[in-house]
């Protein structure tokens, strides 16, 4: 079963740019590194060659993952979004009921999640717990350390 990746148009463009850079620039650099290491002699005792091959394998894995993400990407139609219930691409202001702290997060697809920018994946425990809730409701979020309750204070774009 293929996993659908919800992204913004901007997020999809960033994924395509990264794939293009990895496929063209980084692949060539990895091939050069392998060739240079191979020229240094006996491959059975060449740590530089082994490291270059491993780096190439990791690069190819990342390229493969990006290709799958892009192939299964669904761009979120922002014109169909509303603020009646929490959904992807909503900014949600929440209060932690146990300690009273208030935070505002933007719910995004996995590939766009970034905690420093307060972008949280809808597939995360908090994202899952908030989806479908209305302003004023209490969301019970199941985490590895137990259930945390959040009050939905506001929903916006």
N, C-alpha and C positions, 0 to 999 in steps of 0.2 A: 504494500500500500504506500503510495507516495504521499509525502507530507506537504501540505500547502503552506507557503510562506507569504504572509501578508506584509506588504511593503508600501511605502509612499512612492510616488513617481520619482522623487529626489533620491530616495533610498535605493531604488532599482538602478538608477543611473550610476550611483556610487559603486554598486556591486559590479556593474558592467565595466566601469573604468578600472576597478581593481583587477578583474579578470583579464582585461586587455593588457594591463601593465605586467601582470604575472606571466601571461602567455607569450608576450613578445620580449620584453626587457629581461625579466628575471630568468626565464628559460634559457636565453642565450648566455647569461652570466653563469648559470649553473653548468651549462655544457662547457664553457671555457675553463671553469674551475676544475672540472673533471679531466679535461684534456691536459691542462698544465700539471696536475698531479700525476697523471699517467706518464708524462714525459720524464718524471723524476726517478724512474726505475722500477724495481721489483714491486709489483702490486700486492704481493702477499704480506709485505712488511711496511706498506705505505699508509700511514694513519691519515695523511692529508687526502688521499684518494678515497678512503673509506668515509671520511667526513663529508667530502664533496658528493659522494653517491647518496649518503643519508640525507643531506640537504636537498638534493634533487628529488628524492622520494617524497619528502615532506612538502616540497613545492608542488609536485604533481598531485598529491593528496588534496592540498588546498585548492588547486585549480579544479579538480574533479568536484569538490564540495560546492564551490562557487557555481559551476555549471549546473549542478543539480538544483541549487537554490534558485537560480535565475529561471531554469526551465519550469519550476513549480511555483514561481512567484505570481501573486495576484495583487495588482495595484488597487489600493483602497480608494474607492470613489468618494472623495471628501464631500461632494455635494449631497450625498445620501446620509451623512452623519447628522446626529442631533444630540442634544444634551439632556434628553429625558431619562436615559439610562446610560450607565457606563459601558463604553465600547471602545474598540481600537481607535486610536488617534484622538481620544479625549484627554484633556488635562483634568486630573482629579485631585481635589484638595481633600486630604483625609486627616483624621485625628486618631492617634493610637489611644485606645481607651484605657490601657494600663498605665501609661505614663503621661498622657496629655499632650505629647508632642504632635505638632502639625507639620505636614509636608505636602508639597504639590508635585505630582508626577505626571508624565505623559506616557500613556500606554501605546506601545509600538510593537511591530513584529520582531521576532528574535534577532534578525540580522541588523536591526537598527538600535537595539538595546545598548544603553551606555549610562551607567550609574552616575558618572561625573556630570552628565548633562541632564540628569533626572529623567531619563528615558528608560522605562521598565517594560520588559517583554510581557505580552498578554499571556504567554505560556508559563510565566513564573508563578510561584504560589500566591503572591500578592495579586498579580494580574488576574489570575483565575478566580480568586476570591472576590475581586471587585466587579468583574464583568456581569452586566445585567442588573446591577444594583441601582437604586434611585437615590437622589439627594435626601439626606436624613436617615437613610437605612444604615444598619450596622452589618458590616461584612465580617464573617468569621473566616479567617485565613488559617489553613492547616500548614504548619511549618514543622521541620524536624524537631524543634524544641517545644512544640505544643501549639495550641490554638491562640491566635492573636486576633483581637477585635479592633476593627477600624470603623469610625463613623464617616460617612460620605458627607463632607461639608459643602462641596461645590463640584459641578461638572461643567467644563467649558471646552473651547477649541484652542 
